[in-house]
Amino acid sequence: GVAAVPSMAMPGHDHPILTSVPLVEPLVKRRVGIVKRRGRPLTPAAEEFHRMIIEAKRTGATKSDA
């Protein structure tokens, strides 16, 4: 079978059965955001995710640029 899934849903590169091919057209974009509670700290993982989003926005980087 064939399915279009985000790259993060795929296992590592050396999977014995599954393979992936990047889709180049149409270009798919999505908005990502974080909802936080006032006065409550984020978990370390959420804090790192937040840092990565801010950095990607600042530099204009996307996963396909890496």
PLY file of the C-alpha trace (Angstrom):
ply
format ascii 1.0
element vertex 66
property float x
property float y
property float z
element edge 65
property int vertex1
property int vertex2
end_header
0.00 0.00 0.00
0.87 3.66 -0.24
0.20 6.47 2.22
1.21 10.09 2.57
2.35 10.60 6.16
4.58 13.15 7.91
8.23 12.15 7.89
8.24 12.03 11.68
5.73 9.16 11.48
8.26 7.00 9.64
10.77 4.74 11.39
14.51 5.22 10.92
16.22 5.08 7.53
17.27 1.42 7.82
13.82 -0.13 8.17
13.76 -3.60 6.55
10.24 -3.28 5.06
9.17 0.36 4.86
10.62 2.98 2.59
9.78 6.61 1.96
9.90 8.99 -0.96
9.65 12.73 -0.27
6.71 14.47 -1.93
7.86 17.53 -3.83
4.55 18.68 -5.31
2.22 19.91 -4.14
4.08 21.74 -1.40
2.31 21.10 1.90
2.61 23.56 4.77
0.97 23.61 8.15
0.87 25.90 11.13
2.22 24.60 14.40
1.59 26.22 17.74
1.93 25.72 21.45
-0.75 26.42 24.03
0.62 27.08 27.49
-1.04 27.62 30.85
-0.08 30.86 32.55
2.16 30.31 35.52
2.87 26.66 34.66
6.24 25.59 33.29
6.53 23.42 30.21
8.02 19.95 30.49
11.65 19.72 29.32
10.52 18.08 26.05
7.89 20.77 25.42
10.41 23.49 26.28
12.86 22.07 23.71
10.07 21.85 21.11
9.17 25.47 21.84
12.83 26.49 21.47
13.06 24.65 18.13
9.92 26.35 16.78
11.18 29.80 17.79
14.59 29.10 16.25
13.08 27.77 13.00
10.86 30.83 12.73
13.80 33.14 13.43
16.04 31.54 10.81
13.32 30.66 8.31
14.53 27.04 8.44
12.33 24.07 7.59
12.99 20.37 7.90
13.53 20.16 4.13
16.34 22.72 4.49
18.28 20.49 6.88
0 1
1 2
2 3
3 4
4 5
5 6
6 7
7 8
8 9
9 10
10 11
11 12
12 13
13 14
14 15
15 16
16 17
17 18
18 19
19 20
20 21
21 22
22 23
23 24
24 25
25 26
26 27
27 28
28 29
29 30
30 31
31 32
32 33
33 34
34 35
35 36
36 37
37 38
38 39
39 40
40 41
41 42
42 43
43 44
44 45
45 46
46 47
47 48
48 49
49 50
50 51
51 52
52 53
53 54
54 55
55 56
56 57
57 58
58 59
59 60
60 61
61 62
62 63
63 64
64 65
